[in-house]
């Protein structure tokens, strides 16, 4: 009995070729980007100036920006958690009030009503 999902190896797979061409174009673009941005530039700091390859300036700036963004988002989340009290959702708040004494004969519920 032949498996119904068996794929013929000679069949043309357009999605695979689309992904491969996309990856090839991305790699070609990255190589061209590095080549175009490989000349030396001056980076002016407050107390001095350094020279470096433009591609490294771009990559270090990207890495620092990502790092600062992640750290700030974690700080924001931590502050939000510490300032908001733990509360039950409104849908659970009503249910928690109506539970009562589960093992009793109902007297506890009648006394509170």
C-alpha positions as CSV (number, residue, x, y, z in Angstrom):
1,X,0.0,0.0,0.0
2,X,1.5,3.3,-1.1
3,X,1.5,6.3,1.4
4,X,-0.9,9.0,0.1
5,X,1.4,11.9,0.9
6,X,4.4,10.4,-0.9
7,X,6.0,13.2,-2.9
8,X,7.6,12.5,-6.3
9,X,11.2,13.6,-6.1
10,X,11.0,14.8,-9.7
11,X,8.2,17.3,-8.9
12,X,9.1,21.0,-9.1
13,X,8.8,22.7,-5.8
14,X,8.1,26.5,-6.3
15,X,8.2,27.4,-2.5
16,X,11.7,25.8,-2.1
17,X,13.0,27.8,-5.1
18,X,11.4,31.0,-3.8
19,X,13.2,30.6,-0.5
20,X,16.5,29.7,-2.1
21,X,16.4,32.8,-4.4
22,X,15.3,35.0,-1.5
23,X,18.3,33.8,0.6
24,X,20.6,34.3,-2.3
25,X,19.4,37.8,-2.8
26,X,19.7,38.6,0.9
27,X,23.3,37.4,1.0
28,X,24.2,39.3,-2.1
29,X,22.6,42.5,-0.6
30,X,24.6,42.0,2.7
31,X,27.9,41.6,0.8
32,X,27.2,44.7,-1.3
33,X,26.2,46.6,1.9
34,X,29.5,45.7,3.6
35,X,31.6,46.6,0.5
36,X,29.8,50.0,0.1
37,X,30.3,50.8,3.8
38,X,33.8,49.7,4.3
39,X,35.6,53.1,4.0
40,X,37.0,54.7,7.1
41,X,35.0,57.4,8.9
42,X,35.7,59.7,11.8
43,X,33.6,59.2,14.9
44,X,33.5,62.3,17.0
45,X,33.2,61.7,20.8
46,X,32.9,64.5,23.3
47,X,36.5,64.3,24.4
48,X,38.1,63.1,21.1
49,X,37.8,61.6,17.7
50,X,38.5,58.0,16.5
51,X,38.5,56.6,13.0
52,X,36.9,53.3,12.1
53,X,35.3,51.4,9.3
54,X,31.7,52.6,8.6
55,X,30.3,49.1,8.7
56,X,31.6,48.5,12.2
57,X,30.2,51.8,13.3
58,X,26.8,50.8,11.9
59,X,26.9,47.3,13.5
60,X,28.1,48.5,16.9
61,X,25.3,51.2,16.9
62,X,22.8,48.5,16.0
63,X,23.9,46.2,18.8
64,X,24.0,49.0,21.4
65,X,20.5,50.1,20.3
66,X,19.1,46.6,20.6
67,X,20.8,46.1,24.0
68,X,19.4,49.4,25.4
69,X,16.0,48.7,24.0
70,X,15.8,45.3,25.6
71,X,17.1,46.6,29.0
72,X,14.6,49.5,29.0
73,X,11.7,47.2,28.1
74,X,12.6,44.9,31.0
75,X,12.9,47.8,33.4
76,X,9.5,49.1,32.2
77,X,7.9,45.6,32.8
78,X,9.4,45.3,36.2
79,X,8.1,48.7,37.2
80,X,4.6,47.9,35.9
81,X,4.5,44.7,37.9
82,X,5.6,46.3,41.1
83,X,3.1,49.2,40.9
84,X,0.0,47.2,40.1
85,X,-1.5,45.1,42.9
86,X,-2.3,41.5,42.2
87,X,-6.0,41.4,41.6
88,X,-8.4,38.7,40.4
89,X,-10.0,39.3,37.1
90,X,-13.6,40.6,37.3
91,X,-14.9,37.3,36.0
92,X,-13.2,35.4,38.8
93,X,-14.0,37.9,41.6
94,X,-17.8,37.0,41.6
95,X,-17.0,33.3,41.6
96,X,-14.6,33.5,44.5
97,X,-17.3,35.2,46.6
98,X,-20.0,32.5,46.0
99,X,-18.0,29.4,46.8
100,X,-18.9,29.1,50.5
101,X,-18.4,26.0,52.6
102,X,-18.3,23.1,50.2
103,X,-18.4,20.4,52.9
104,X,-21.1,21.8,55.2
105,X,-24.8,21.5,55.3
106,X,-25.4,25.0,54.0
107,X,-25.7,26.9,57.3
108,X,-22.6,29.0,56.6
109,X,-24.1,30.1,53.3
110,X,-27.4,31.0,55.1
111,X,-25.6,33.0,57.8
112,X,-23.8,35.2,55.3
113,X,-26.8,35.8,53.1
